[in-house]
Amino acid sequence: MFTPAPSRVTLVLGGVRSGKSRYALELASHADRVTFLATAERRDDEEMRRKIERHRAERPGHWKTIEEPLRLAETIGSVQDCDLLVIDCLTLYAGKLLDTFSGDPDGLSKAVADLCAALKAAPCSVILVSNEVGSGVVPAFELGRRYRDLLGEINQRVAALADHVVLMVAGLPLTLKGMAASAP
């Protein structure tokens, strides 16, 4: 059974609708004080608004929620009174990084390095959720390939520092690194 502990980092990867977020929430349910860091932004997109509302309804009401699409490193460092921080998801964060640092590879690289440093120094355990996009079709457009490559790089760097890495397939967790983390 997964037990949150200080400075423990868990990365939960998987494809779309693989059960990543549900599994992360199940793991987090074992902690007393949970902060949920949502990277999704409210948009004029009705489908995204419904998804955000569904995810909110799935979280326990006593969890603290922070909505921050871009400044993850700073937010991780500022979390207080928390046993476990759930970050959902790196997939949207990567898109925001591309928007923000378009044409600035040094700024992009620094943001990813800052995220990794913040995870290593986190004041609590952290569970991160991210899509695994490297197994799909090669995007037809350059921006899509840049996005795929960036998210792949972020996933690799976070996985390298993580204590546990779990790949979700069809709702089932496959442990890639660390001890098996199981939900109730």
Long-range contacts (C-beta under 8 A, 24 or more apart in sequence): 1-30, 1-182, 1-184, 2-27, 2-30, 2-164, 2-181, 2-182, 2-183, 3-30, 4-28, 4-30, 4-31, 4-83, 4-84, 4-124, 4-125, 5-125, 6-123, 6-124, 6-125, 7-120, 7-122, 7-125, 8-125, 8-126, 8-163, 8-164, 9-119, 9-120, 9-122, 9-125, 9-126, 9-128, 9-158, 9-161, 9-162, 9-163, 9-164, 10-125, 10-126, 10-127, 10-128, 10-162, 10-163, 10-164, 10-165, 10-166, 10-178, 10-181, 11-127, 11-128, 11-130, 11-155, 11-158, 11-159, 11-162, 11-164, 11-165, 11-166, 12-127, 12-128, 12-129, 12-130, 12-166, 12-168, 12-173, 13-130, 13-131, 13-132, 13-155, 13-159, 13-165, 13-166, 13-167, 13-168, 13-176, 14-131, 14-132, 14-167, 14-168, 14-169, 15-131, 15-132, 15-135, 15-136, 15-168, 15-169, 16-131, 18-168, 18-169, 18-170, 18-171, 19-168, 19-170, 19-171, 19-172, 20-89, 20-129, 20-130, 20-131, 20-168, 21-55, 21-58, 21-88, 21-89, 21-129, 22-58, 22-171, 23-166, 23-168, 23-173, 23-183, 24-86, 24-88, 24-127, 24-129, 25-58, 25-59, 25-86, 26-183, 26-184, 27-127, 27-181, 27-183, 28-63, 28-84, 28-86, 28-127, 29-60, 29-183, 29-184, 31-83, 31-84, 31-125, 32-83, 33-64, 33-81, 33-82, 33-83, 33-84, 34-60, 34-63, 34-64, 34-82, 34-83, 34-84, 34-85, 34-86, 35-63, 35-64, 35-65, 35-66, 35-79, 35-82, 35-84, 35-85, 35-86, 35-124, 36-63, 36-64, 36-65, 36-66, 36-85, 36-86, 36-88, 37-65, 37-66, 37-67, 37-68, 37-72, 37-75, 37-76, 37-85, 37-86, 37-87, 37-88, 38-65, 38-66, 38-67, 38-68, 38-88, 39-68, 39-69, 39-72, 39-87, 39-88, 39-89, 39-90, 39-92, 39-93, 39-96, 40-67, 40-69, 40-89, 40-92, 41-67, 41-69, 41-92, 41-96, 55-88, 69-93, 69-96, 70-96, 70-97, 70-100, 72-115, 72-118, 73-111, 73-114, 73-115, 73-117, 73-118, 74-118, 76-115, 76-118, 76-119, 76-122, 76-126, 77-118, 77-121, 77-122, 77-123, 79-122, 79-123, 79-124, 80-123, 82-123, 82-124, 83-124, 83-125, 84-124, 84-125, 84-126, 84-127, 85-122, 85-124, 85-125, 85-126, 85-127, 86-126, 86-127, 86-128, 86-129, 87-126, 87-127, 87-128, 87-129, 88-128, 88-129, 89-128, 89-129, 89-130, 89-131, 90-128, 90-129, 90-130, 90-131, 90-151, 90-154, 90-155, 90-158, 91-129, 91-130, 91-131, 91-133, 91-151, 93-154, 94-147, 94-150, 94-151, 94-154, 95-147, 97-150, 98-143, 98-146, 98-147, 98-150, 108-150, 112-153, 112-154, 112-157, 115-154, 115-158, 116-157, 116-158, 116-161, 119-158, 119-161, 120-161, 128-158, 128-162, 130-154, 130-155, 130-158, 132-167
